Amino acid sequence: MNLTLGNLWKSIRGNLVIAFVLLSLFFINILTLYLLNQKVSKEKSEIIRFTQIGQLDRAATWLPELHSALIQGASEEELRGLSRQFFEQDNMFYRVEIYPFLDAERKIPAREPSFAYELEGKPQKLNNLQNCLFTRTFSDIGIVARKDVGLFYVYNATPKNVPRIHLLIQQYRIYAALFVLFSCGLIYLMLRKIVLSLRRVSRGLEAMSDEYIPLLEKPRAAIETAYNRMAKNARLTQLGVLLNELVGETSKELLQGEDPVVESARRMPPILCDYMNFGRVVLFHRDAGTGQWEWGFGHDVNTGEMGIAETFAERLDLTPLERRNAGQLFSPRELGLTPGAELSFRDHVPCALIPVFHNNRPICHAALWPVSAQLSPEEFLESAESVRGEIEEVFLKIISRRALLDKEKNEVSIHLSTNLGHDMTNIIATGKWDLETLKRGVDMGIVRVHGEPIQQERFNEAVQGLINNSRMLQEVVNIYRAFGFASRPTYEKVDLHALIQNLAHLFELSTSKSVTVGFNFQATRSQWVVEPRMLKLVLFNLLSNSVQAISKMQELGEETTGEVSMETKNTEEGWLGIRILDAGTGFRNEKGKPMTPAELRKIFRYGFTTKRDEARGGLGLSWVWTIITEFHEGQIVPGNRPEGGAEMNILLPPLEHKLPAEGTLPNPDLPMM
């Protein structure tokens, strides 16, 4: 009951201003029409006095007859008959009144007439719609006569067939119509642009809460547009806060190896629907190169979470959209959606498709539908564009946070590897010096080996082998000490073919696996500016992964050639391509199946692994990606070979601008290779 009364009071209070304005309009119009009617009556009286002189003279001639009858003592009935006889003639007069003098000498008339007569029905016959403005009640004192017995008043209505009066009525009716139209139009504009707009804005402000900021559909006034602009800005601010909270929650709940960008995108659609008043939101990503489907998440305000098929937007060319860096309207059919019974409205209205970028590279695309058909396509597209900045900012924070964490972890790895490499170098150098001292002692005869010549020869070979192994071990340590160049890299122009061959030879010496490394150098230009120590680290790590994959194939008893191929070529864009192919297991997920493109994107994430039950001592591919993309400004793309095995494609741009200036000395604090 209280709720009903409260709603009733709100309804009355909300319409009170409108009722007051309409009542004011009504009374103003009534007052104005009344004043116009009075004005017309006054002007009609003047017209009658100037145009109806003949009728006024007739009345003036008749009044002496009435006066004579009154003096002669005629009865009231006789006076009525005399008056009726005059009024029934064709004239404009219909009433007569006689006010006797109370004081004959001073001519003071009585307040009440001693005689009055009116011919009933005659005023209504004379006053008609042609000679009266609104009411047929016009009456005027046409003539006043002062006799010795009193005052004689004769009243007249509107005379017939007076063109000036007809013209006057038409003129003032036009004035009245214009005033009514003007006042109604003014009130309409005031109601529409001010009163109703203020009421809509007031209701919007009353409905505003911490969780909901309503928008006004089809704003019709500047104040409504300003309110919508304020509400949109407030929503965007609120959306930014919610998405930031989402980032924090997602980071806490992530499992190892999960992509925070993908997991945040999974939770964004319902938030965008709730706080930006969208009817449906779909976030999806297709590989920029192949157009292959990677992931997609959707939410509809009517049905909740939506399952997004891999065919979504399959036929759309998203490249022009990304080049324009602007949203565009598409029909649901162009996105591959078929009309459904429950979603019939949104399956037939255009949706806005906007690209979402990070560092000028598309992260994903957002498809947004209106919640109703009230917004124009242009307004809706503008609303959709305003959301993109918040989405991009959230993804920027996610990626920046991940990069910061990776940087902190990598700095720990750099510190550990540098210190460990330094300690290992000292140990290896001491052991190598002892071995060389032993060899020189044998060569100089200071140290003698007893036994047969064959035994002495084998001893010498063993000592030389230990010395060679120490040198090889030092080279391997130096490769991992290349982490020290991350803080101050030194770029040099080197022959990459020679670098690759030397590294492969060293790798063959360092591994006990039955693996062969082949070369297919097609690059006509192999002199390239690189950070050689860090590039060796990349290639050594990739070779290690290839050997592990081949070894696993051999352990499983599966057939493999046991070969790793290293290829080079120059691209049309002037870059250098390095391709490493192996005949191993390829990139596989935890279930043992070949990784999808979406899963392959995760392998460069710090700490990513599919070897949950195996000990991991490698550095992973995080640093590989960092060295190629950040230090060499290049690209690295993993893939599975159709015939089996894995491949890594490295693209290096020309880096002549990174060469040190002439006269610059190399950093003496870092290991020389």
TIKEDO-559632 format. One record per residue: x, y, z of N, C-alpha, C in turn; residue in one letter. Coordinates in steps of 0.1 Angstrom, whole numbers, plus 5000, padded with zeros to 4 digits. Example, Ala and Ser with C-alpha at 12.3 -4.5 7.8 and 13.67 -1.06 7.14 Angstrom:
# TIKEDO-559632
513249435078512349555078513249675078A 512849785071513749895071512950005079S 
//
This chain:
# TIKEDO-559632
500849885000500050005000500950135000M 501950135009502850245009503550264996N 503950144990504650154977503750214967L 502450174967501550224957501350374958T 501150414971500950564973502250644970L 503350584972504650644969504750664954G 504450554946504450564932503450664927N 502250664933501250764929501750904931L 502350934943502851064946503951104936W 504851014933505951044923505351074910K 504251004906503651034893502951164893S 502251204904501651334905502651444905I 503751424913504751524914505551544901R 505651434894506351444881505551514870G 504151504872503351564862502751694867N 503151744879502551864884502951984876L 504251984872504752104864504052104851V 503851984845503251984832501752034833I 501051984843499652034845499652184848A 500552234855500652384858500852454845F 501752414837502052484824500852474815V 500152364814499052354805497852434811L 497652434824496652524829496952674827L 498152704828498652844825498352884811S 498652784802498352814788496852824786L 496052744792494652754790494052894795F 494452934807493953064812494553184804F 495753174800496253284792495553294779I 495253184773494453184760493053234762N 492453194773491053234776491053384779I 492053434787492053574790492353654777L 493253604769493553684756492353684747T 491653574746490453564737489353664743L 489253664756488253754762488553904759Y 489853934760490254074757490054104743L 490354004734490154034720488654054717L 487853974724486353984722485854124727N 486454174738486054304743486554414733Q 487754394728488254484718487354494706K 486954374701486054374689484654434693V 484154414704482854474708482954634708S 484154684713484254824713484354884699K 485154814691485254864677483954844670E 483154744673481854724666480954844670K 480954884682480154994687480455124679S 481755144677482155264669481755254655E 481855134649481455114635479955134634I 479155084644477655104643477355254644I 478055334652477655474653477955544641R 478955504633479255574621478555524608F 478055394609477455334597475955314598T 475455314610473955294612473255424617Q 473555534610472955664614471455654612I 471055594601469655584597468855514608G 469355404613468655324623468655404636Q 469655474639469755554652468655674651L 468555724639467555834637466155784639D 465955654634464555594636464255574651R 465255534658465055514673464855654679A 465555754675465355884681463955944678A 463455904666462055944662461055874670T 461255744673460255664680460155704695W 461255744701461255774715460255884719L 460055994711459056094715457656034716P 457355934707456055864708455955794721E 456955724725456955654738456855754750L 457555864748457455974759456056034760H 455456054748454056114748453056014755S 453155884751452255784757452455784772A 453755794777454055784791453455914798L 453456024792452956154798451456144799I 450856084788449356074787448855974797Q 449755904804449255804814448955674808G 449655634797449355504791449855394801A 449055284801449355174810450655104805S 451155014814452354944810452154854799E 450954794798450654704787450654784773E 450154914774450154994762451655024758E 452455054768453855084765454554964759L 454254844765454854724759454454704745R 453154724742452654704728453354804719G 453454934723454155034715455654994712L 456354934723457754894722457854774713S 456854674714456954554706456854594691R 455854684689455654724675456954784669Q 457654854676458954914671460054814669F 460154724679461254624679461054514669F 459754484665459554384655459854434641E 460054564640460454614626461854564623Q 462254594611463654554606464654654611D 465054634623466154724629466954644638N 467954704644468954634653468554654668M 467454714671467154744685466254634691F 466454604704465654494710465254524724Y 465654634730465354654744465254804747R 464354844756464154984760464054984775V 464655094782464555114796464255254799E 463355284809463055424813463355444828I 464255534831464755564844464155704848Y 463055704857462455834860463355914869P 463156054868463956144877463356144891F 464156134900463756144914463656284918L 464556364913464556514915464456574902D 463256634898463056684885463856804882A 464156884893464857004890466356974887E 466956884895468356844893468556734883R 467556674878467556574868468356444873K 468056404885468656284891467756164888I 468356064880467555944877467555844888P 466555764887466455644897467455544893A 467855454903468755344900468155234892R 466855204894466155104888465155154878E 464955094866464055144856462555124861P 461755224857460355214860459655134849S 460255124838459755044827460854984819F 460754854816461754794807461054684799A 461454684786460854584777461954534768Y 461954394765462954334756462254234748E 462454244735461954144725462754024726L 462253914732462953794734463353724720E 464653674720465053604708465753694697G 465453824698465953904687467553924688K 468153934700469653944700470253824694P 469753704697470353584691470253574676Q 469153634671468953634657469953734650K 470053854657470953954651472453914652L 472853864664474253824667474453684661N 475353674651475553544645477153524644N 477553414638478953384637479653474627L 478953544618479553624609479953764614Q 479153814624479353944629479853944644N 480053824650480553814664481753734664C 482753764672484053694673483853554678L 483453544691483353414697481953394703F 481453494710480153484717479153564710T 477953524711476853594704476053674715R 476753744723476153824734476353974733T 476754024721477054164719475754244722F 475954354730474854444733475454584735S 474754684731475254824732474054914734D 474255024741473255134742473355224730I 472455194721472455264708472155414709G 471155444718470755584719470255614733I 470455734738470055774751469355914749V 468055914754467256044753466956094767A 467056224769466756284782465456364780R 464456314786463156384786462856444799K 461756514800461356584813460956484824D 460656364820460156264830461356164834V 462356164826463456074829464356044817G 465255934819466155894808465655774801L 465755774787465255664779466555604773F 466755464775467855394770467255294760Y 467855284748467455184737468755104734V 468654974736469754884734469654824720Y 470854804714470854734701471854624701N 471654524692472554414690473354444677A 473954344671474754364659473854374647T 473954484639473154494627473554384617P 472654354608472954254597473654324586K 474454244578474954284565475754414566N 476754414576477654534577479054484573V 479554514561480854454556481954494565P 482054614571483154644579483154554592R 481954524597481954434609482454294605I 481954244593482454114589483954104587H 484454214581485954214579486654224592L 486054304602486754314615486754174622L 485654104621485553964627486653874621I 486753874608487753784601489153824605Q 489353954606490754004610491053954624Q 490153974633490453934647490453784649Y 489753714641489853564642491253514638R 491753584628493153554624494153584635I 493953704641494753734653494653634664Y 493453594667493253494677493853364674A 493653314661494253184657495853194658A 496353304653497853314654498353314668L 497653384677498053394691497953254697F 496853184695496753054700497752954695V 498052964682499052874676500452914682L 500753044683502053084688502153044703F 501153064711501253024725501352874727S 500552804719500652654720502052604715C 502552664704503852624700504952664710G 504852784716505752824726505752724738L 504552694742504352604754504952464750I 504652424737505152294733506652284733Y 507252394728508752394728509252404742L 508552484751509052494765508852354772M 507752284769507552154775508652054770L 508752054756509651954750511151984753R 511552114752512952144753513352174768K 512452214776512852254790512152164800I 510852174801510152104812510251954811V 509951894800510051754798511451704799L 512351784793513751754793514351754807S 513951854815514351864829513751744837L 512551704833511951594841512751464837R 513051444824513751324820515151324827R 515851444827517151444833516951424848V 515951484854515751464869515551314872S 514651244864514451104866515751024864R 516551064854517750994852518751014864G 518751134869519551154881519051084893L 517751074895517150994906517450844904E 517450794892517750654890519250624890A 520050724890521550704890521950644903M 522750544902523350474914524750444912S 525350374922526750334920526850224910D 525850154907525950044898525250064884E 524450174883523750194871523650344868Y 523950384856523850524851523050524839I 521750564840520850554828521150654817P 520950624805521050714794519650744789L 519450864783518150914778518150874763L 517150794759517050754745516550874737E 517050894725516750994716516651134723K 517851184727517751314734517251424724P 516351504729515651604721516051744724R 516851764734517251904738518651904742A 519252024743520652044746520951994760A 520052014769520251964783520251814784I 519451744775519451594775520751544769E 521151614758522451574752523551594762T 523551704769524651734779524551624790A 523351584794523251484804523751354799Y 523451314787523951184781525451194780N 525951304776527451314775528051294789R 527451354799527951334813527751194818M 526651134814526350994818527350904811A 527650924798528550844791529950854797K 530350974800531750994806531750924820N 530650934828530650874841530650714839A 529950674829529950524826531350474822R 531950554814533350514810534250514821L 534150614830534950614842534650494851T 533350464853532950354861533450224854Q 533350214841533750094833535250074835L 536050184835537450174837537850114851G 537050164861537350114874536949964875V 535849924869535449784870536449694862L 536849744850537749664842539149654849L 539549754856540749754864540649644875N 539449644882539249544892539249404886E 538749394874538749264867540149224864L 541049314860542449274858543049214870V 542749284882543349234894542849094898G 541449074896540848954900541348844890E 541448874877541948774868543348734870T 544248824874545648794877545748704889S 544848714899544948634910544448484907K 543548474898542948344895543548274884E 544548334877545148264865545948144869L 545748044861546647924863547847944855L 548947874858550147884850549947854836Q 550447944827550247924813549047994806G 548148034815546948094809547248244805E 546648284794546848414789545948514796D 546448614803545648714810544748794800P 545248824788544448894778543248814775V 543348684772542248604768541248584780V 541848564792540948544803540248674807E 540848784805540148914808539048934797S 539348904785538348924774537148834776A 537348714783536248624786535248684795R 535748774804534848834814534348974810R 534849024800534449164796533049184791M 532549094782531249114775530149144785P 529849074796528749104805528949244811P 530149284814530449414820530049524811I 530449504798530149604788528649624786L 527949504786526549514784525849584796C 526249554808525649614820525949764821D 527149804819527549934823527550034811Y 527549984798527450074787526250054779M 525249984784523949974778523949914764N 524749804762524749734750523849614751F 523249574740522349454740523149324739G 524249334732525049214730526449254727R 527449184732528849214730529649084727V 530449094717531248974713532749024712V 533648964719535048994717535648874711L 536448884700537048774693538348814687F 539148714683540448734677540648634666H 541148684655541548604644543048634641R 543748534637545148564634545348654623D 546148754624546248864614546848814601A 547648714602548248664589547348564582G 546848464590546148354583544648374584T 544148464593542748474595542148364603G 542948274608542448164616541848204629Q 540748134633540048164646540948124658W 541048214668541848174680540948174692E 540148274694539148274706538048374704W 536948354711535848444710534948424722G 534448534728533448524739532348634737F 531148594741530048684739529048674750G 528148784751527148794761525948864755H 524748824758523548884754522648914766D 522049034767521349074778520148984781V 519648914770518448834771518748684775N 519848634769520148494770521448464779T 522148574782523348554790524548514781G 525448424785526648384778526248324765E 527048364754526848314741528048224737M 527748124730528748044724529148094710G 530348124708530748194695531448084686I 530848064675531447964665532648014659A 533547924654534747964647534448024634E 533248014629532948074616532548224618T 532448274630532148414633533048504626F 532548594617533248694609534348634600A 534048504597535048434588535248494575E 534148544569534148594555534448744555R 534648804566534948954566536448974565L 536849064557538249114556538449224566D 539149184577539249284588540449384586L 541249354575542449444573542049584570T 541049614562540649754560540149824572P 539449754581539049804593540149844602L 541249764602542349794611543249904605E 543249914592544050024586543350164588R 542050164588541250284590541250324605R 541550224614541550244628540250304633N 539150254627537850314631536850204630A 535750214637534650124637533750134625G 532950024622532150024611530849944614Q 529749974608528549894610528449784600L 528049664605527849544597526549484601F 525949414592524749334595525149204601S 524249144610524649014616524948904606P 524348914594524548804584526048814579R 526548934578527948954574528848894584E 528448884596529348824607529048674608L 528148624600527848474600526848434610G 526048534616524948494625523648474618L 522948364621521648344616520548384625T 519448434620518448484629517848374638P 517648404651517048314660515748364666G 514948274671513648314676513748404688A 514748374697514848454710515548584707E 516448594697517248714695516848784682L 515548774679515148824665515448974663S 515349054674515649194672517149224669F 518049174677519449194675520049114663R 519349014659519748944647519449014634D 518749124635518349194623518849344622H 519449394633519849534633521449534632V 521949634626523449644624524149654637P 525349594637526149604649527449674645C 528049734655529349804653530549714656A 531449714646532649624647533849724648L 534549714659535649804662536949724665I 538049764659539349694662539949754675P 540549664683541249694695542749674694V 543549774696544949774693545749784706F 547049734704548049754714549349774706H 549949894708551149934701550949914686N 549749964681549449964667549249824661N 549149734670548849594665547549544671R 546649484662545349444667545449334677P 544849354689544749244699543449164696I 542349234693541149164691540149254684C 538949214682537849294676536649284685H 535949394686534749394695533449424686A 532549334686531249344680530149384690A 529549504688528549554698527249584691L 526149544699524849554694524049654703W 523149734698522349824706521349744714P 520949804726519949734734518549754729V 518349864721517049884714517249964701S 516149984694516250054681516150204682A 516250254694515950394696517150484691Q 518350434693519550514689519750504674L 520150614668520450614654521750544652S 522050494640523250414637524550504640P 524450634637525550724639525850734654E 524750754662524950774676525450644682E 524950534678525450404683526850374680F 527250404668528650384664529550474672L 529150594675529950684684530050624698E 528950574703528950514716529950394716S 529850314706530750194705532250234705A 532550344697533950394696534450434709E 533550494718534050544730534450434740S 534050314738534350204746535750154743V 536150164731537450104726538550154735R 538650284738539750334746539850264759G 538750234766538750174779539250024777E 538849954767539249824765540749824762I 541249914753542649914750543549954762E 543050034771543750074783543849954792E 542849874793542849764802543849654796V 543849634783544749534777546249594779F 546349724778547749784779548249754793L 547349774803547749744817548049594819K 547249514813547549364814548849334809I 549149374796550349344789551549414797I 551349534801552449604808552749534821S 551749494828551949424841552749284838R 552249214828552949094825554349114821R 554649224813555949254808556849294820A 556249364830556949404842557349284850L 556449194852556749074859557848984852L 557648974839558648904831560048974833D 560049104832561249174833561949154847K 561149154858561649124871562248984872E 561448894866561948754867563248734858K 563248804846564348794837565648854843N 565348964851566549024857567148934868E 566348854874566848754884567648654876V 567048614865567848514856569148564851S 569148694847570348754843571448754854I 570948804866571848804877572448674880H 571548574881572048434884572948374874L 572548394861573348334850574748404849S 574748534851575948614850576948574862T 576448564874577248524885577748384884N 576748294880577048154879578148134868L 577948204857578848194846580248244850G 580248354858581548404862582248304871H 581548234881582048134889582548014881D 581647974872582047854864583247884855M 583348004850584548044842585848024851T 585748074863586948064872587347914874N 586247834877586547694879587147624867I 586447654855586947594843588347634839I 588547764841589947824838590947754847A 590647734860591647664869591847524865T 590747454861590947314857591747304844G 591447404834592147404821593647434823K 593947524833595347554835596047434841W 595347364850596047244856596247144845D 595347124836595447024825596647064816L 596647194812597747234803599147224810E 599147254824600347234831600847084831T 599847004833600146854832600646814818L 600046874808600446834794601846884791K 602147014796603547064794604546984802R 604146934814605046854822605346724815G 604346664808604646544801605446564789V 605146674781605946704769607446734773D 607646804784609046834788609746724796M 609046614798609646504805609646514820G 609046624825609046644840608146534846I 607046504839606046404843606246284834V 606446174839606546054831605445954834R 604945894823603945794823604545664821V 604445574830604945434828604045344821H 604545274813603645174805604145164791G 603345094784603645074769603445204762E 604045214750603845344742602345364739P 601645264736600245284733599445344745I 599945294757599345354769599645504771Q 600945534768601345674769600545764759Q 600345704747599645784737598145804741E 597545704747596145714751596145814763R 597145824771597145914782597246064776F 598046074767598246214761596946254754N 596246154747594946184740593946224751E 593946154762592946184772593146324778A 594446354780594646494786594246594776V 594546574763594146674752592646684751Q 591946564753590446564752589946644764G 590546624776590046704787590246854785L 591346894779591647034776590547084766I 590247004755589247044745587847054751N 587546954760586246964767586147084776N 587247124782587247244790586947374782S 587647374770587447484761585947494756R 585447374753584047364748583047404759M 583347354771582547394783582547544785L 583747604783583847744785583047824775Q 582947774762582147834752580647824756E 580247714761578847694765578547794776V 579447804786579247894797579148044791V 580048074782580048204776578648234769N 578148134763576848154757575748194767I 575748134778574748164788575148294796Y 576448324796576848454801576348574793R 575848544780575448644772574248724778A 573648664788572548734795573048874800F 574348874803574949004808574849114799G 574649084786574649194776573149254775F 572249194783570849254782570849394786A 571649434796571649574801572349664792S 573449624785574149704776574549624764R 573649604755574049514743574949594734P 575849514728576849564718576649504705T 576249584695575849524682577149524673Y 577249424665578349404655577849354642E 578549384632578249324619579049194617K 578349084617578948944616578448864605V 579148764601578748664591577848564598D 576548574596575648484603575748344599L 576148314586576348174582577548114590H 578648184592579748134600579348124614A 578548214620578148214634577248084636L 576348064627575447944628576247814628I 577147804618577947684617578847654629Q 579447764634580347744646579447704658N 578347764659577447734670576947584669L 576547544657576047414655577147304658A 578447334654579547244657579747234672H 579747354679579847354693578747274700L 577547284695576447214700576547064698F 577047024687577246874684578246824694E 579246904698580246854707579646844721L 578646934724578146944738577046844741S 576546774731575446684733575846544730T 575246454738575446314736574446244727S 573446324723572346264715572746244701K 572146144695572446114681571646204672S 572146324671571346424663572346494653V 571946514641572746574631572146714627T 573046804625572546944621572946964607V 571946994598572147034584571947174581G 572547224570572447364567571847384552F 571047484551570547524538570547674537N 571747734534571847874533571547924520F 570447994518570048054506570148204506Q 570448264517570648414518571848454511A 571648544502572848604494573648704502T 572948754512573648854521573548804535R 574748754540574748704553575448794563S 576048904559576648994568575449074574Q 575349064587574149134594574549194607W 573849294610574149364623573249294634V 573949234644573249164655573949184667V 573349144678574149124691574548974691E 575748944687576148804684575948714696P 576348764708576348684720574848644723R 573948744722572548714726571948624715M 572348654702571748564691572248424693L 573448404697573948264700573048204711K 572748274721571948224731570548174726L 569948254717568748214711568848084703V 569848084694569947964686570347844694L 571147864704571547744712570347694720F 569447784725568247744732567247664722N 567147724710566247654700566747524696L 568047514695568647384691568447284703L 568547324715568347244727566947184727S 565947274724564547224723564347124712N 564947144701564847054690565446914693S 566546924700567246794704566346724714V 565746794723564846724733563646664726Q 563146734716561946684709562346554701A 563446554695563946434688564246324697I 564846354709565146254719563846184724S 562846264726561546214730560946114720K 561146154707560646064697561445934697M 562745934699563545814700563145734712Q 562945804723562545724735561245654734E 560245714726558945654724559045544713L 560245534707560345434697559745464684G 559445594682558845634669559945674659E 559645654646560645674636560945824634E 562245864633562645994631563946004625T 564246104616565546114610566546164619T 566146224630567146284640567846394634G 567346474625568046584619567346714622E 568246814624567846954626568347034614V 567547104608567947184596567847334599S 568947404596569047544598569147614584M 568147694581568047764568568147914570E 568547974559568548124558568048174545T 567448284544567048344532566848494534K 566948574523566648714523565248734518N 564448814526563048834522562948954513T 561748964507561449074498561549214505E 561249214517561249344525562649384529E 563649304526565049334530565449284543G 564649184549565049124562565748994559W 566348944570567048814570566148714577L 565848604571565148504577565948384581G 565748334594566448214599565448114602I 565547994597564447894599565147774605R 564547724616565147604623564047494623I 564247384616563247274615563847154621L 563047074628563446944634562446834631D 562846714633562046604631561546544644A 561246624654560846584667559346574668G 558846584680557446564683556546684679T 557246804677556446924674555946984686G 555247094685554747164697553347094700F 553347044713552146974717551747024730R 550347024733549847064745549846954756N 549346984768549346884779548646754775E 547746764766547046644762547746564751K 548846614747549646544737549246574723G 548346664721547846694707548646814702K 548746834689549446944683548747074687P 549547174691549047304696548247374685M 547147444689546447534680547247664679T 546847754669547547884668547347964681P 546247954688546048024700547047974711A 547247844712548147784722549547814718E 549847824705551247854702551647994706L 550748084707551048214711551448224726R 551148124733551448124748552848074751K 553548014741554847944744555948044748I 555748164744556848264747556548334760F 555548294767555248354780556148304791R 556548384800557448344810556848234819Y 557648124820557248014829556247914822G 555947944809555047844802555747714800F 555047604802555547474800554347374798T 554647274791553647164790554147034798T 555347054804556046944811555746954826K 554546924830554146944844554946844853R 555146724848555746624856557246604854D 557846694846559346684843560046794849E 561346764853562146874858562546964847A 562547094850562847194839564047274844R 565147264836566347344839566647444828G 565847444817566147544806565647674810G 565947774801565547914803564247944797L 563647844789562347874783562547964771G 561347994765561348074753561048224755L 560848254768560548394771561648484766S 562948444770564048524766564348524751W 564048414745564148404730563348504724V 562048514728561148614722561648764725W 562148784738562648914742563848954733T 564748864731565948894724565648934709I 564748854703564448874689563548994687I 562549014695561549124693562049254698T 562649254710563049384716564449424713E 565449334714566749364711567049374696F 566449294688566649294674565549344666H 564449384672563249444666562749354655E 562849224657562349134647561149054651G 560948944645559748864647560148714648Q 559448644656559648494657558248434657I 558148334648556848264647557048114648V 556348054657556447904659555447834650P 555647714647554647634640554947484640G 553947404636554147264635554147224620N 555147144617555347104602554247004599R 553747014587552746914582553246774582P 554546754579555046624579555546574592E 555446654603555846624616557046704620G 557046734633558146814638557746964640G 558747044645558447184647559347264639A 558947394638559747494631559647624638E 560747694637560847834643561347924631M 560548024629560948124618561248254625N 562548294623563048424628563248514617I 562848644619562948744609563748864616L 564848904610565649004615565749124605L 565349244610565449364601566949414601P 567249504591568549564591568749654603P 569849644610570049714623571349804622L 571649854611572849944609572850054619E 571650104623571550214632571950184646H 572050054649572450014662574049994664K 574750004653576149994654576750104662L 577750074671578350174679579050284671P 579150404676579950504669581350474669A 582050524658583550504657584250554669E 585150474674585950514685585450464698G 584250404698583650354710584250224714T 584750204726585350084730584249984735L 584449854733583549754739583549764754P 582449714760582349714774583249604780N 584249654788585249564794584649474805P 583449514811582949444822582249314818D 581949304805581149184800582049084794L 581648964793582548854788582748874773P 583948844769584348854755584148704750M 583648694737583348564732584448524721M 
//
